[in-house]
Amino acid sequence: MEKVPLEKEETSHVEELQSEETAISDFSAGENVGPLALPLGKARQFIGLYTMAHNPNMTHLKIERPVTALPPLWVRCDSSDPEDTCWLGAELVIAGDSITGIVLYAVSCKADKNYFPSLENLKNSHKKRHHLSAVMAKGFAQYELFKSSVLDDYVTPSHTTITLDISWSPVDEMLQVPPLSSTAILNIKVESGEPRGCLDHLHRELKFLLVLADGLRTGVTEWLEPLEAKSALELVQEFLNELNKLDGFGDSTKKDPETVNHDAAAVDRSVLIMVRGDLDFAEQLWCKMSSSVVSYQDLVKCFTLIMQSLQRGDIQPWEYFVSPSVEIQEQVHRVQKLHHILEILVSCMLFIKPQHEFLFSLTHEKPQKWKVEINGGQKKVKTVWQLSDSLPVDHLRHHKPDFSDLTLNGSLEERMSFTTMVTCSQVHFK
């Protein structure tokens, strides 16, 4: 009779071990989840130990003084508490060589677009928490001027972003439209070869140049898919025939205005960059061949046609003198850098001096982030409330839209909204 409970205890103990092993195997078999979030109680224990280790008043701990100041501590929380706490943080206050206090942070995040505290409640809460008589509020809004959509990220991920950050003070109400006196900062991050940019055709030529350079270096060439329906040989032959029909070679460098306008529209509807119409023979030949050559045989056949035309005197192109002092790989590297600079400049041309109508419509659009920061004059002690359409905390798990959930224009029927709250409290040791 006495062995029965022992067997039950052993059985339950084995089941616990099996469940723990199953949980561990689930994590190990899945993707790299990174550091795991802790329950709020466990996170507070870490913050408490961090605080006591630096508090000079904790003499009973028998810690050798002075204590070397540790970096700020931030602990991930699993948002299982009623306040949906996702971070706890602690940062030391140092005056000279001594630790005089600590600032404690609590960050909560809710996937609830209806969670809107009033501005007065936020101010009063900050006053009460820090025993202040007056506070000031500063507003922030971020607008995404250019960013790949959710559908684009599924097809061709892109890191090119252009955002406009606006700040102002004072704040009159929650979700206030930025006033005309606001300060604006334009942030431009351009990834080379952005497929949705207006220089995609130039990047295609750059990739063709890299293919040729890599082929000379390695002996292996991975040719690009042709953009033209006709072969490279046909395009070069037509080009040479057109030159023969002209009275003078100089006229061949001038494009028809309608053709130039059509090309410009194909490059970019807003005519951000002008398309050159004075290309010489070599430049026009490059445009023909870079969009159609798919093998070394194409190169041989095209250059054979050109050599025959030269021997007959049908064409008299300019002579180019290439400096042998610079290696081919270095020349290609310089072209790559110039191309990236051009991409950045074109992006700047569109957004640095926008039209008044654009700015007016922008301020009436919903910002991707809206934030208010309440401060009573203390640099590190503030209350922050933010509304955003993207999850600001990477370790929380929320529904990620499936490809089938996306509409044809690459957006969601109704984008999720997240409210984030940051509160601080300062503890003085001396």
Wavefront OBJ file of the C-alpha trace (Angstrom):
o trace
v 0.000 0.000 0.000
v 2.877 2.339 0.643
v 4.385 1.846 -2.790
v 1.397 3.255 -4.679
v 1.978 6.949 -3.960
v 5.684 6.513 -4.708
v 4.840 5.084 -8.106
v 2.458 7.976 -8.737
v 5.133 10.474 -7.748
v 7.637 8.781 -10.017
v 5.124 8.715 -12.852
v 4.266 12.394 -12.463
v 7.961 13.264 -12.244
v 8.667 11.374 -15.448
v 5.762 13.119 -17.175
v 7.134 16.512 -16.125
v 10.557 15.616 -17.497
v 8.994 14.403 -20.731
v 6.963 17.590 -21.117
v 10.064 19.704 -20.494
v 12.047 17.665 -23.016
v 9.227 18.039 -25.531
v 9.193 21.812 -25.040
v 12.961 21.978 -25.456
v 12.848 19.826 -28.581
v 10.105 22.042 -30.022
v 12.353 25.081 -29.657
v 15.437 23.316 -30.980
v 13.604 21.839 -33.955
v 12.111 25.155 -34.976
v 13.671 28.357 -36.206
v 16.146 30.397 -34.212
v 13.836 32.162 -31.773
v 16.575 34.220 -30.114
v 16.515 35.185 -26.430
v 13.258 34.083 -24.801
v 11.005 36.539 -22.965
v 10.424 36.073 -19.222
v 7.333 36.424 -17.045
v 7.053 39.813 -15.368
v 7.867 38.423 -11.906
v 11.128 36.842 -13.063
v 12.079 40.013 -14.969
v 11.545 42.099 -11.820
v 13.920 39.810 -9.941
v 16.700 40.571 -12.414
v 16.010 44.310 -12.208
v 15.982 44.071 -8.382
v 19.330 42.266 -8.271
v 20.819 44.822 -10.670
v 19.538 47.680 -8.495
v 20.727 46.232 -5.175
v 24.175 45.466 -6.578
v 24.711 49.179 -7.331
v 22.936 50.634 -4.277
v 25.602 51.764 -1.772
v 23.023 51.593 1.032
v 22.840 47.792 0.758
v 25.725 47.250 3.196
v 24.356 43.916 4.428
v 25.137 42.358 1.039
v 28.858 42.741 1.838
v 29.707 43.824 -1.706
v 33.122 45.369 -2.176
v 32.807 49.098 -2.822
v 33.026 51.004 -5.054
v 31.133 48.866 -7.552
v 32.030 49.085 -11.220
v 29.027 50.484 -13.053
v 27.450 47.923 -15.359
v 25.829 48.809 -18.701
v 22.061 49.435 -18.735
v 19.990 46.279 -18.255
v 16.954 45.477 -20.400
v 14.888 42.334 -19.831
v 12.378 40.955 -22.338
v 8.937 40.210 -20.875
v 6.299 37.912 -22.346
v 3.363 40.357 -21.923
v 1.424 37.822 -19.849
v 0.529 40.417 -17.188
v -2.599 42.622 -17.393
v -0.535 45.625 -18.542
v 1.051 43.688 -21.450
v 4.564 44.553 -20.266
v 7.126 43.684 -22.948
v 10.298 45.275 -21.521
v 11.730 46.207 -18.130
v 14.848 48.340 -18.048
v 17.277 49.887 -15.591
v 19.881 52.587 -16.232
v 22.283 54.014 -13.660
v 22.549 57.707 -12.812
v 26.220 58.594 -12.427
v 27.643 61.861 -11.068
v 31.400 62.008 -11.378
v 32.777 58.666 -10.215
v 29.859 57.714 -7.966
v 26.501 56.066 -8.645
v 23.797 58.366 -7.286
v 20.632 56.630 -8.462
v 18.880 54.535 -11.039
v 16.132 55.083 -13.617
v 13.647 52.225 -14.013
v 11.699 51.750 -17.245
v 8.546 49.800 -18.060
v 7.392 49.315 -21.659
v 3.967 47.926 -22.544
v 2.554 47.174 -25.985
v -1.052 46.430 -26.961
v -2.485 45.429 -30.332
v -5.479 47.666 -29.739
v -6.153 50.729 -31.879
v -8.918 51.844 -29.499
v -6.587 52.210 -26.507
v -6.359 56.021 -26.366
v -5.635 57.737 -23.045
v -6.300 61.453 -23.047
v -3.402 63.892 -23.146
v -4.422 65.376 -19.788
v -4.436 61.945 -18.161
v -0.906 61.305 -19.412
v 0.265 64.661 -18.083
v -1.409 64.201 -14.702
v -0.008 60.701 -14.369
v 3.506 61.981 -15.061
v 3.084 64.831 -12.559
v 1.870 62.469 -9.866
v 4.581 59.889 -10.446
v 7.432 62.415 -10.311
v 5.898 65.056 -7.980
v 5.949 67.834 -10.570
v 3.846 70.959 -10.851
v 4.262 71.535 -14.587
v 5.135 69.395 -17.591
v 5.560 69.925 -21.325
v 4.540 67.679 -24.222
v 6.438 67.189 -27.475
v 4.894 65.517 -30.511
v 6.444 63.321 -33.191
v 5.010 61.936 -36.428
v 6.632 59.722 -39.042
v 5.398 59.404 -42.621
v 6.637 56.757 -45.036
v 7.149 58.407 -48.414
v 8.634 55.342 -50.081
v 8.676 51.781 -48.815
v 8.031 48.358 -50.264
v 4.576 46.983 -49.561
v 3.849 43.694 -47.818
v 3.255 42.035 -51.184
v 6.534 43.431 -52.546
v 8.429 41.959 -49.600
v 7.019 38.529 -50.421
v 8.137 38.800 -54.067
v 11.311 40.938 -53.967
v 12.421 42.079 -50.495
v 13.717 45.643 -50.464
v 15.399 47.780 -47.818
v 14.949 51.130 -49.573
v 12.991 53.525 -47.358
v 12.331 57.253 -47.397
v 10.667 58.604 -44.268
v 9.787 62.071 -43.037
v 10.138 62.655 -39.281
v 8.240 65.669 -37.927
v 8.476 67.070 -34.388
v 6.739 69.973 -32.677
v 5.912 71.438 -29.293
v 3.571 71.998 -27.547
v 1.041 69.248 -28.273
v -2.600 70.319 -28.084
v -4.340 66.945 -28.421
v -3.751 63.270 -29.102
v -3.080 62.430 -32.774
v -2.669 66.121 -33.545
v -1.841 67.024 -37.148
v 1.685 68.524 -37.209
v 1.484 72.333 -37.306
v 3.252 74.460 -39.927
v 5.921 75.417 -37.388
v 7.096 71.803 -37.032
v 10.658 70.663 -37.627
v 11.030 68.081 -40.392
v 13.881 65.648 -41.062
v 14.043 63.580 -44.249
v 15.653 60.142 -43.877
v 16.727 58.485 -47.133
v 18.036 54.915 -47.224
v 18.592 53.601 -50.742
v 19.443 50.014 -51.585
v 21.408 49.716 -54.796
v 19.343 48.236 -57.599
v 15.922 49.063 -56.191
v 13.541 47.443 -58.738
v 10.806 50.012 -58.045
v 13.158 52.979 -58.505
v 13.428 55.136 -61.612
v 17.014 54.005 -62.326
v 16.260 50.331 -62.778
v 17.327 50.470 -66.430
v 20.736 51.847 -65.447
v 21.155 49.175 -62.800
v 20.462 46.564 -65.458
v 23.324 47.985 -67.515
v 25.513 47.931 -64.415
v 24.714 44.246 -63.851
v 25.652 43.529 -67.473
v 28.972 45.304 -66.918
v 29.590 43.218 -63.787
v 28.833 40.057 -65.772
v 31.511 40.970 -68.306
v 34.043 41.914 -65.616
v 33.449 38.709 -63.646
v 33.733 36.700 -66.843
v 37.162 38.178 -67.555
v 38.256 37.463 -63.995
v 36.854 33.952 -63.487
v 36.297 32.651 -67.002
v 32.645 31.872 -66.168
v 29.846 34.180 -67.307
v 26.246 34.080 -66.078
v 24.441 36.028 -68.779
v 21.335 38.080 -68.006
v 17.957 37.469 -69.563
v 17.545 39.615 -72.712
v 15.183 42.573 -72.656
v 14.718 42.702 -76.422
v 12.713 40.312 -78.569
v 15.261 40.616 -81.380
v 18.721 39.106 -81.130
v 21.816 41.218 -80.510
v 23.025 40.578 -84.067
v 19.746 41.869 -85.547
v 19.806 45.005 -83.386
v 23.409 45.850 -84.300
v 22.742 45.228 -87.994
v 19.714 47.540 -87.903
v 21.796 50.146 -86.086
v 24.534 50.018 -88.743
v 21.949 50.197 -91.538
v 20.436 53.319 -89.984
v 23.864 54.943 -89.883
v 24.410 54.201 -93.567
v 21.140 55.936 -94.471
v 22.227 59.187 -92.812
v 23.988 61.920 -94.745
v 26.409 62.654 -91.920
v 27.454 60.643 -88.929
v 26.919 63.598 -86.632
v 23.179 63.415 -87.184
v 23.112 59.876 -85.823
v 23.818 61.110 -82.338
v 20.569 63.085 -82.263
v 17.429 61.282 -81.273
v 14.018 62.199 -82.475
v 12.287 64.410 -79.845
v 9.328 62.045 -79.656
v 11.672 59.114 -79.038
v 13.478 61.021 -76.301
v 10.213 61.967 -74.644
v 8.983 58.388 -74.858
v 12.213 57.108 -73.299
v 11.982 59.674 -70.536
v 8.455 58.586 -69.733
v 9.601 54.992 -69.593
v 12.353 55.929 -67.154
v 10.176 57.972 -64.868
v 6.794 59.644 -65.286
v 7.797 62.635 -63.181
v 10.802 63.440 -65.424
v 13.261 63.428 -62.549
v 16.268 62.836 -64.797
v 16.798 63.960 -68.366
v 17.563 61.318 -70.972
v 20.606 62.167 -73.065
v 19.938 62.576 -76.753
v 23.546 63.090 -77.901
v 24.918 59.565 -77.508
v 27.912 58.799 -79.707
v 28.437 55.594 -81.661
v 30.013 53.600 -78.825
v 27.313 54.650 -76.349
v 24.483 53.737 -78.694
v 26.166 50.423 -79.453
v 26.430 49.723 -75.710
v 22.696 50.362 -75.252
v 21.872 47.922 -78.052
v 24.165 45.138 -76.894
v 23.726 45.388 -73.102
v 20.014 44.595 -73.421
v 20.322 41.712 -75.883
v 23.674 39.870 -75.641
v 23.304 36.421 -74.064
v 26.538 34.654 -75.081
v 30.117 35.145 -76.215
v 29.003 34.110 -79.691
v 26.733 37.182 -79.750
v 29.701 39.384 -78.877
v 31.865 37.840 -81.593
v 29.173 38.177 -84.271
v 28.324 41.778 -83.311
v 31.937 42.932 -83.274
v 32.541 41.114 -86.571
v 29.818 43.240 -88.166
v 31.344 46.377 -86.703
v 34.859 45.503 -87.934
v 33.499 44.873 -91.442
v 31.766 48.266 -91.421
v 34.982 49.921 -90.265
v 36.983 48.251 -93.039
v 34.490 49.430 -95.661
v 34.534 52.945 -94.230
v 30.804 52.903 -93.519
v 31.322 54.218 -89.983
v 33.941 56.528 -88.510
v 33.451 56.508 -84.721
v 35.540 58.487 -82.269
v 38.661 56.879 -80.911
v 38.769 56.157 -77.175
v 41.980 56.030 -75.174
v 41.673 53.845 -72.082
v 44.254 54.312 -69.325
v 45.962 50.965 -68.618
v 47.105 52.201 -65.201
v 43.704 51.448 -63.622
v 42.677 47.803 -63.447
v 39.324 46.712 -64.839
v 37.991 45.638 -61.425
v 38.812 49.069 -59.978
v 37.071 50.801 -62.883
v 33.984 48.646 -62.348
v 34.057 49.398 -58.610
v 34.122 53.138 -59.362
v 31.140 52.780 -61.693
v 29.242 50.938 -58.944
v 29.852 53.754 -56.458
v 28.830 56.408 -58.976
v 25.639 54.485 -59.742
v 24.701 54.269 -56.054
v 25.363 57.996 -55.599
v 23.106 58.686 -58.585
v 20.321 56.583 -57.034
v 20.557 58.589 -53.809
v 20.579 61.930 -55.665
v 17.509 61.033 -57.725
v 15.643 60.081 -54.535
v 16.660 63.388 -52.975
v 15.463 65.362 -56.004
v 11.943 64.034 -55.530
v 11.542 64.614 -51.789
v 13.920 67.385 -50.648
v 11.948 70.118 -52.448
v 8.411 68.714 -52.688
v 5.546 70.774 -53.999
v 3.237 72.596 -51.583
v 0.307 70.429 -52.690
v 2.274 67.321 -51.770
v 3.071 68.622 -48.283
v -0.548 69.645 -47.709
v -1.891 66.207 -48.654
v 0.853 64.517 -46.631
v -0.170 66.193 -43.372
v -3.702 64.879 -43.837
v -2.546 61.303 -44.346
v -2.380 58.863 -41.460
v 1.223 58.728 -40.183
v 2.914 55.375 -39.711
v 3.940 56.512 -36.225
v 2.524 59.150 -33.919
v 4.191 59.757 -30.562
v 3.890 62.150 -27.647
v 6.657 62.598 -25.092
v 5.896 64.186 -21.712
v 8.765 65.625 -19.719
v 9.097 67.744 -16.620
v 12.613 69.011 -17.290
v 14.505 65.889 -16.274
v 16.460 64.472 -19.191
v 16.030 60.759 -18.525
v 12.627 60.770 -16.851
v 9.762 60.929 -19.322
v 6.469 59.300 -20.278
v 6.034 58.227 -23.897
v 2.882 57.082 -25.710
v 3.048 55.887 -29.317
v 0.626 54.620 -31.958
v 2.112 52.743 -34.929
v 0.998 50.396 -37.683
v 3.981 48.072 -37.209
v 4.942 45.996 -34.187
v 7.681 47.938 -32.322
v 8.743 44.894 -30.268
v 10.404 42.061 -32.156
v 10.025 39.292 -29.560
v 6.228 39.424 -29.323
v 4.230 37.100 -31.536
v 1.341 38.613 -33.421
v -0.444 37.461 -36.534
v 1.755 37.801 -39.604
v -0.312 38.121 -42.796
v -0.185 35.163 -45.131
v 0.296 35.687 -48.844
v -3.355 34.800 -49.420
v -4.409 37.563 -47.000
v -2.963 40.268 -49.231
v -4.982 42.318 -51.691
v -3.941 42.882 -55.270
v -2.427 46.278 -54.512
v -0.125 44.780 -51.901
v -1.816 46.146 -48.792
v -3.957 44.651 -46.081
v -7.677 45.248 -45.944
v -7.196 46.681 -42.460
v -3.728 47.183 -41.048
v -3.161 46.389 -37.390
v -2.391 49.189 -34.944
v -0.148 48.967 -31.905
v -0.033 51.278 -28.902
v 3.176 51.474 -26.893
v 3.563 53.072 -23.459
v 6.891 53.869 -21.779
v 6.956 54.988 -18.141
v 9.977 55.880 -16.012
v 10.718 56.279 -12.323
v 13.927 57.526 -10.760
v 15.337 56.209 -7.471
v 17.987 58.229 -5.622
v 20.654 56.369 -3.654
v 22.116 59.453 -1.992
l 1 2 3 4 5 6 7 8 9 10 11 12 13 14 15 16 17 18 19 20 21 22 23 24 25 26 27 28 29 30 31 32 33 34 35 36 37 38 39 40 41 42 43 44 45 46 47 48 49 50 51 52 53 54 55 56 57 58 59 60 61 62 63 64 65 66 67 68 69 70 71 72 73 74 75 76 77 78 79 80 81 82 83 84 85 86 87 88 89 90 91 92 93 94 95 96 97 98 99 100 101 102 103 104 105 106 107 108 109 110 111 112 113 114 115 116 117 118 119 120 121 122 123 124 125 126 127 128 129 130 131 132 133 134 135 136 137 138 139 140 141 142 143 144 145 146 147 148 149 150 151 152 153 154 155 156 157 158 159 160 161 162 163 164 165 166 167 168 169 170 171 172 173 174 175 176 177 178 179 180 181 182 183 184 185 186 187 188 189 190 191 192 193 194 195 196 197 198 199 200 201 202 203 204 205 206 207 208 209 210 211 212 213 214 215 216 217 218 219 220 221 222 223 224 225 226 227 228 229 230 231 232 233 234 235 236 237 238 239 240 241 242 243 244 245 246 247 248 249 250 251 252 253 254 255 256 257 258 259 260 261 262 263 264 265 266 267 268 269 270 271 272 273 274 275 276 277 278 279 280 281 282 283 284 285 286 287 288 289 290 291 292 293 294 295 296 297 298 299 300 301 302 303 304 305 306 307 308 309 310 311 312 313 314 315 316 317 318 319 320 321 322 323 324 325 326 327 328 329 330 331 332 333 334 335 336 337 338 339 340 341 342 343 344 345 346 347 348 349 350 351 352 353 354 355 356 357 358 359 360 361 362 363 364 365 366 367 368 369 370 371 372 373 374 375 376 377 378 379 380 381 382 383 384 385 386 387 388 389 390 391 392 393 394 395 396 397 398 399 400 401 402 403 404 405 406 407 408 409 410 411 412 413 414 415 416 417 418 419 420 421 422 423 424 425 426 427 428 429 430
